[in-house]
Amino acid sequence: MLAALSAEDSSIRLKAALAAGSAADPVLLEALVERCAVEPDFFVRDMLSWALTRLPPAVALPRIRRELDSAHAQARSQALHTLSKIGDPAAWAWITRDMLRDTDDEVARTVWRVAVALVPEDGRAELAEDLARQLGRGDRSVQLSLSRAFVDLGGGSEPVLEKAAAHPDPAVAAHARATLLLLDDPETGFDEALFEAKRVTALGPERTAAAEAARASAGTAAAVAPEGAPDC
């Protein structure tokens, strides 16, 4: 089984991870954790995490925790992913501010998701403040992940986002406004919300409101104009 976990064929590695989880033998702990750090296949990595969840938490958690300080981004990211699968509330204490602003985007996206899943009720406001410091960061996928974290965190994050919407950096302000739109209506598409937020940020709230009022007024006038009336 140990040899199969590092086989060249990903299907063999997947079967080995499944077998390891079925066996749930603590002797496999080290091999599973080490493989998580280097496994290139997403599905195999997910199966490795599942195998780790099958082990007693008292055995698995201390070893997984050590990976959070690894110099390798994948080791950190996969350890966080596994913690989310285990779901032990005690792991919340291991999520630090430095981790929330990890320089690796994939690790940061994972830790945001895990932090929201593990945070206790009395820590939600502080977490919202910490997450707000990452607004405007990265490309679309990174910003979408952060917005989703805020949506999962809930309405209590609104005051933080409203404050960020007035940030002098337009990227931060637009991202905050887009996230507020998603909080108000989670069914709104992120691209649509971000486009609208950028428009409001560029025009300013007052000019945006004036433009909306003028457009609404023009629409009303067109609706009540007599049939056949000449255009002005």
N, C-alpha and C positions, 0 to 999 in steps of 0.2 A: 504493500500500500504506500509506503514512504517513497519507494522508487517511482510508483505510478503518479504521484503528485507532481513530479517534475518531468514526466514523459514529454516527448516532443509533440505528440498528438493531443490536442486540446480535449477531444472526446474521452480519451483515457484519463486525463487529469480530472475531468468533470465526474466521471464514474468513481474515481478514487476519493474525491471530496465527498461524494454522496455516501460512499462506503464508510468513510471516516465519521461522518455525522451519524450514520446508523449504528456504528459501533459505540460511539460516545465514550471513548476510552481516553482518560486524561493523559496517558502516555503520548498521545498524538498532539497535545497542545502546542508544543514548541514548533513542530513541523508545520502545523496549520498556520500559526502566526507568521512564521518566517516566509511561508509561501504567499500569504496575503500581500506581503511587501513587494513581491516581484512578479506575481501572476499577471500576464498581459491580457487574458481573456475576461471580459466583463462577467459572463455567465459562470465561469469557474470561480472568479472572486466572490460572487454572490453565494455560491454553494459553499465555499470555504467559510464565509461568515456564518452561514446556517450551521455548518458543522461545529463552529465554536459556540453557538448558542445552545447546542445540545450538551455541552459540558457543564458541570456544576459551576454556577457563578462565582463561588468562593475560590474556585481553582482558576477559572478563565480570566476574570476581571483584573486581578493584579498584573497578569502578564500582558493583557491588552493595554492596560494603562501605560506601561513602559513605552509602547509604540507611539504614544502621543508626543513624545519628545524626540522621535527619530529624525535624523537629518534627511530622510527620504520622504518626499511628499506623498507617494502612494501608500507608504506604511502608515502615515498619519491619517490620511483620508480613509483608508480601509478600516483602521482601528475605530475611528469615529462612526463609520457606517455600522460596524459590528456592535458598538455600544448602543446605537439606536435600535438595533434588532433585539438586543437583550433587554433594553428598557429599564434597567435598574436605576431608580431615582438617585442613588448614592453617586452615580457617575456625574451628576450635575456639578458637584464640587470640583471636578477635574477640568471643567470648561473655563478657561481663563480669558481675560481681555486680549492678551497677546494672540491666543488661538483664533479669536473672532476676527482679527485683522491679519491673519496669515497671509504672507505675500504670494503664496500659490493660490490662484483663483479656484481651482478644483477643491483644494482643502478648505478654503474659506466657505465655498458654497455648501460643502458637507457639514461643516461645524455650525453654520447658521441654522440649517435644518435640524440638526441634532439638539442644539441649544434650545430651540423653540419646543421641541418634543419633551425635553427633560426639565425645563425650568419650573420651579415651584411657583405658586400663585404670588407669593410675596417678593419674587425676584423678577416679575414680568416687566415692571416699569423700568428698572435698571437695565434690563436686557434691551428694551426698546431704545434707550439712550445710547447704549453701546453699538447697536446695529445702525442707528442713524448716522454714526460717524463713518459708515461705509457707503452712504448714499452717493450716487454719481460715479461709483467705481466700475471700471471694466467695460466689457462689451455688452451686447444685448442679453446674452445668456446669463452673465453674472448679475446684471441688474434685475432680470426677471427672477432669479433665485432669491435675491434679497427682498424683492417685493412680495414674493410668495411667503417668505418667512414672516414678514409683517402681517400679511393676511391671516396666517395661521396663528400668530400671536394674538390677534384680535383687536377690537376697538379701543382698548386701553392705550394703544400706541398712537392714537390720533393726535394728541397734543404735541408729541415729539415731532411728528411728520408735519403738522401745521407750522411749527416753528422753523423746521428745515425748509419749508416751501418759500420762506422769505430769505433764504441764504444768498449771499452775494454771488456765489458761484452758480451760473445758470444750469450747469449739469446736475448739481446737487438739488437745486430748487425744482427742476423739471422732474427728476426722479421721485422726489418727495410728493409732488402733486400727482404724478401718475399713480403712485402707491395709494394715495388717498382716494383716488377714483376707483381703484380696485377694491379697497376696503368698503367703499360705499356700494359697489356692485361687483362681486367677484366674477360674474359672468362676462364682464367687459374684457375685450382682448387687450393684452399688454401693449401691443404696437399702437392700437387705437388710443389707449390711455396716455401713452408717452407722447404721441403726436399732439394730442390736445393739450397736454401739460406743457410741452415746449412752446406751443402757440401762446398760451396764457402767460408763460414766463417771459417770452419775447415782447408781448404787447403790454404786459402789466395788467393786474386785475381790473383797474378802473377803465382802461381803454378797451379791454376785452368785453366788459359789461356794456359799455357804450356801443360797441360794434354789434353785440348780440341784440341790444334793444333796437338799434337802427334796422337790423335785418328783420326782426320780428315786426316792426312797424311797416316796413316795406311790403312784407308778406301780407299783412292785414289789409293794407291799402289796395294791393293787387286783387285780393279776394273780393272786396266790396265794390270795385270799379265797375261802372255800367258796361254792359256788353256793347262792343263796338266803339268804346271811347278811345280816342287817339292816344297813342303813347306820348309821354312828355320827355 
